[in-house]
C-alpha cells in the first residue's frame, strides 16, 4: 500500500514537472520572442478600439431607423445557433408566416432578404427582369429614381414617369405610360419617405395585368403603418424593411412574390446577375420550394431573431390596430404642427403618409439649423429632405414603438423651441 502511494506520488510529480517544462518551453518560444524582436506588424492596434464602446441615447424620430424596444433588443441578444439548424429553420418559418400576415398575402414565395430595403429592391428587380427588357418607374421621390438606376445597371431599359415631390400619379397617367412603353414591370413606392406621400394602390394591380405587366411595390416606410393588401390589391412583388414600423435593427428585408411573378422569375432565359439574391437559391433556403434546404449563405441569425420578435409583437397587437394608431398619431402631430404655424408639405390630406410627416421648411430658416438644434438640445433625430426634397422639407417619423402621443408632444416642443432660437434670415 505504501509502495503504491509512493508510485502514485512519483507519477504526479512527473506529470507536474512535464507540464511545467512544456509551459516553460511554449512560453520561451511564444511570449519572449515578441519582446526580444520588433513586431512584424506595420499597422498598430487602433487606440480607439482599446476603449469601451460608447453609444449615445437618441430618440429616433426621423424617417428611420426607429428605436428598438427592449423586447426586440433582448431577442437579438439570444445565443447564436447555426443558420442551418432545424431550430433556425423553425424561426425562419415563423418569420415567413409573420410577413404573410403583415403583407396580407398567402404567397408561398415569401421570405426576408439578408440585407436592407435596398437589397430587397435589388432582389425584386434582379430576379423579375432580364437584360434588355423594358421597365416603367414611377418617380415622385428618391426611391423610383433608385429603382431606375438599379434597372439600368443590370441592362434593362428603364422608362420613367415623373411627378414633382409631394404629388402622385393617376390611374389614367399610369395606363397611358403602360400602353406606350409596354413594360414587363411597373415600380411604385407606396410610402415615399423622401416626400411624405402614401401612393394609392387600389386598381393598380389589375391595370398592370391588363398590359401583361408585373406590379412591384416598395413599402419600406409604410408597412404596418398604412393599409396594404398584397393579394386583394393584386401586387406581384412587395418588399419592406425591418427598421421602420417593425422596430427591428436594420439588416433584414421582408419580400413576397405572387404566382404571376414566380412564373416570370422561374422561366428566365438567363441567370440573375446576383448569386447572393438569386431567388432559386433563396426559395430553397427559406423552405419555399418543398425541397430539403441546402446551404446558400450564412443568414443574419441575430437579425432574424429580432425580426421574428418584431413580427410577434405585430401579431399580438394586431395589424389593424397598428394602422389605426399610426393614423391617429399622425393627425395629432399634424394639428400640433399647424398650431406652431408650420405648413405640411403634402397638401392633400388623403395622400399624407402616416409614418413619416414632411413639413415645408419655414421661410427664412435653414433646415440644418433646426435639425441641429433639436439634436443638440433634445437628443432627438429629425431630418431634412432626401433626393428631390432636399432643402424643401423637414421629416418627422412616428413609427411602431415610437408612435406615441408623448413622442409627438416632445417633438412639437422641440420644434417650437427651435423656431424661437434658430437664426431667421431677414432676406
N, C-alpha and C positions, 0 to 999 in steps of 0.2 A: 504493500500500500504506500509506504514511504517512498519506495523507488518510483512508483507510478507518478506520485506528486512531483518528485524531483524532475522526472522526464517531461511532464506537462509544463513545469515551470521553465525548464530549459527551452522547450519549444516556443513558449510565449515570448521569452527573451529574444529568441532568434527572429520571430516574426516582427517584434517591435524594432529590433536592430535593422532588419531588412527594410522595413517601411521607412525608418528614419534615414537609412542610407539612400533609398530611392528618392525620397523627398529632397534630400540634400543634392543629389545628382541633378534632379529636374530643376531645382531652384538655381543651381550653378549654371545650368545651360540656358534657362529662360530668363530669369529675373536679372542677374547681374549683367548679362550681355547688353540689355537696354541702357544700363548705366555706364558700362565700360566703353561702348562705342556710341557715336552720334546716331540719332534716329534716321532711318531711311525716308521718313515722311517729309514731304516738302510743303504740305498743307496742314497746319496745326488744327487741333480740335477747336471749333468756334467757341469763343469765350461766352457768347450769349447762351449757348446750349448747356453750359455748366451752371446756369442759374435756373431757379424754378420757373415753370410756365406761369405766365400771368395773363389772364383774360378778363377785361373789364365787363361789368354787367351793363347791358344796353337793353332798353325797351325797343324792340324792333317793330316800329310802326310805319315802315316804308312798304315798298311793293314786294318784299321778300328778300331773304328768308325771314320767317317769323320765329318768335321764341318757341323753344321746345319745352313742353311741360314736363315736370318731374317724372311722371309715369313713363313717358316715352324715353326720357334720358336713362332711366333705370333699365328699361328693356334693352337699350343699346349697349348697356354695360354687362349684360349676361355673359357667362363663359363662352368662349368660341367653341363651335363644333365644326366638323368637316362639311364642306359645301356639297359633298356627295353622300352624306349620312342620311339615313332614312328619316331621322327626326327633322333634318333640314328640308327634305322634300315635303314633309307634312306641313311645315311652316310656310313653304312656298305655295302649297295647295290652299292654305288659309288665305294667303295674300291674294291669290287668284280669285277666290270667292269674294273677298272684300272689294277688289277692283270691279268685279262684275256688279256688285251692289252699288258702288259709287257711280259707275258709268250707266247703271240700269240697262245691262245687256246680258244675254245668255251666250255670247260668243265663246266658243271653245278656245280660240287662239287669243288668250288674254294673259298678261304677264307684267312684270316690272323689269324694265331695262336697267342694266347696271351702269348708271350714269345720270346726268342731269336731264332736264327737259330738252336741252339741245340734242342729247344723244337719242332721245325718243323721236324728235323731229327727223333726225338723220335716218333712224331705223325705218320710219314710215316711208320716207322718200327713196332710200336705197333699195328697199325691197319691192315697193309697188311700181317703181318707174325704171325704165331701161333707157340706155343711151339713145338719143335721137328722138325720143318720144316728146310730145308737147304736153306741158302742164300749164295750168292757169292759176295765178296767185292773186288773191285779194289783198291789196296793200292799203291799209288805213292806219298804219303804225309800223313799228320796227319788225314785228315778227313775220309779216308777209314778205318783207324785203329779205329777211334772213332765209326764209324758206326758198325764195327765188335764187338767192346766192348759192345755197347748197345744191339746188337742182342744176344750176349751170355748171357747177364744179364737177358734177357727175356726168355731164354731157347731154342733159335734157335741154329742150327748147322752152325756156320759161317766158310765158306771156304774162303781162301784168294788167290788172285793172286797178286804178288808184283813186283814193279819196283823201281829202285833207284830214289831218288829225282831228278826231272828235266826231267824225261822220261815219255812216255805214252805207252798205250797198243795198239797193232794192233788188227784188227778185227779177224784175224786168232788165235791169242793168246786167245782172249775172247771166241771165238767159241769152241776152244779146252777145255777150262775150263767149259763152259756150257754143253758140251757133256759129260764130265767126271762126274761132280757133280750133274747135273740136279736140279738146284736151283729153288725155286719159285720166287726169286727176285735177280736182279743184281744191285749193287750200284756202281756209279762212280761220281767223282767230276768234274764238268765242269770247274770251276775256282778254282784251287788248290792254295790257298793263301799262304800256307807254302812253296811252291816251285816255284810259278810263272808260272805254266802250265795252258794252256787252252786246255782241252782234246777234241779232235774231237768227235762229236756225230753222224755225218751222218752214216746211215746204222746200228747203234747200236740197235735202237728200233726194226727194222724188224728182226734183228738177234736174239734178246731175244725172240721175239714172235714165231720164228721158233721152239724154245725149250720150249714153253709154260711158259715163264718166264717174270715177270714184270721188267721194267726198271725204276730205281729210280735215279734221278739226283740231286745233290747238286749244286745250282747256287748262293750261298750266295755272293761270291766275284765277280761274273761275270754278274749278271742280270743288264741290262741297259748299260753295258759297252762292251759286246761282243755279237754277234748274237746268238740267241737261238730261236727255233721254236718248241714249245711243240707238237703241232698237226702234223706238217709236219714231224718232226723227230721221231714221234711215242713214245714219252716219256710218261710213265704211271703215274709217280709221280714226280713232280718238286717242289722244295721249295727254298726259298731265305731268306734274312734278310732285315730289314729296314734301317740299319745304314751304309751301304756302298755307292753304287752309288745313291740310293734313298735319301740319306742325311737326313733321319728322325732319331729321337733318337732311341737307341736300345730298343727292347722290343716287337716288332711285327714282324711276320714272314709269308710272303705270301706262300701259298701252293695250289696245284691243283692236282686232281686225274682224270684219264681217265675213260671211261666206263668200260674198262677191269679191272682197279684197283678197281672200285666201286663194281663190281661183286665179286671180291675176298674178299673185306672188308665186304660186307653185306651178305655173305654166310658163315661167320666164324662159327666154331663149339663152340668156347669159346669166352668170352668177352675179349676185350683188357685189358692188365694189368693195364692201367691207365684210371681212370674215367675222369680225367681232359682233357685228349687228345682223348677220345672216339669219333670217327667220327660220330657215330649215333646221339649223342647229339650235336656235333658241327655243323653237317649238318643242323640241325633244327635251332640252334641259328643264323646261317648265312643265313637262308632262302633258303636252297638248296634242301629241301625235299617237298616243296609245302604245308606244314602243318603250322598251327598257331605256332608262336615261343613261346617257354617256357623257363623258367629260367634254365640255366646250371651253369654259373659262371659270376662274375662281370668282364666284359671286361675292358681293359685299355682305358678308354674313351678319355683322353687327348692324349694318344699314337695313338689312331685311328684317332683323328683329324689331327695329324701330318702326319700320313701315307697317309690319304686322300689327303692332300695338296701336298705331295711329288709326288704322282701319278698324280695329276692335272698338276704339272709342267712338268712331263714326257710327258703327253698327249699334252700339249701346244707346247712344243719344238720338239716333235716327236722322236720316238724310234730310227729310222734310223739315225737321226742327233746325238743322244746320242752315238750310236755305232761309227759313223764317227769321232766325236770329241775325243773320248777315244783312238781310233786307231792312229789318227794324233798326239795327245799329247804324247802317249807312244813312238812313233817313234822319236819325237823331244827329249824326255828325253833320250832315248837310245843313240842317236847320241851325246848328250852332255856328257853322262857318258863315252862313248868311247873316247871322246876328253880329258877327265880327266885321261885317262889311266886305267879306270876301266873295268872289264870284266863282261858281262852279264852271269848269271848262266845257263839260258836255251839257249842252243846252236842253236837249230832250231828256226829260226825267226818265222816260221808259228805256232809254239806252245807256243809263249810267251803270257801270259795273259795281256791284255791292261790295266787293272785296278791296278794290283799290280806287280811291277817290282822287280825281285830278282837280286841282284848284288853279285858276288862272293867276299867274304871278301878279300881285298887286302893282299898280302903276307907280313908278318911282323907286321900287325896291329891286335889289339884286337878289335873286333866289338863293344864291350861295351864302349870302349874309344870314338869311332866315334859317336855312338848314344848319349852318354852323352854330348859330346862337342856340337853337333848340338842342343840338347835341351837347354843346359846352355846358349849358345851364340846367338841362333836364335829363341828360343822358338818353335822349330819345332819338332814334333814327327816323327822319322823314327825308325824302329825296326830291331832287329836281326831275326834269323830264329825261327822256331817253329817246335816242334816234331823232325822228322828226319833231318831237315835242320838247327838245332841249331849249331852255330859255323861255318856254311858254307856260310851263306848269310846275306846281309842287305836287308831290304824290304822297298820300297818306293811306296806309293799309291797315285794315282791321280784319284779321283772318284767324279763324279757328279759335284756339286758346286765347288769342289777343283780342278777340271780337267781344269787348265788354263795354258797358256804359262808363265804367271807371276809366278805362283807357281813352275812350272818346273825350271825356271831360278833361283828362290830363293833357292830351294833345291840343285841345282847344285852348286851354290855359297857356300852354307853351307858345302857341301861335299868336295869341293875343299879346303876350308879353314881348314876343319878338317884334311885332308891329310897333310897339311902343319904343323899343330900344334900338332897333336897327336903323342905320342911316338911310334917310329917304332923299333921293336926288331931287333937286329943285328944277332940274332941266325939263 
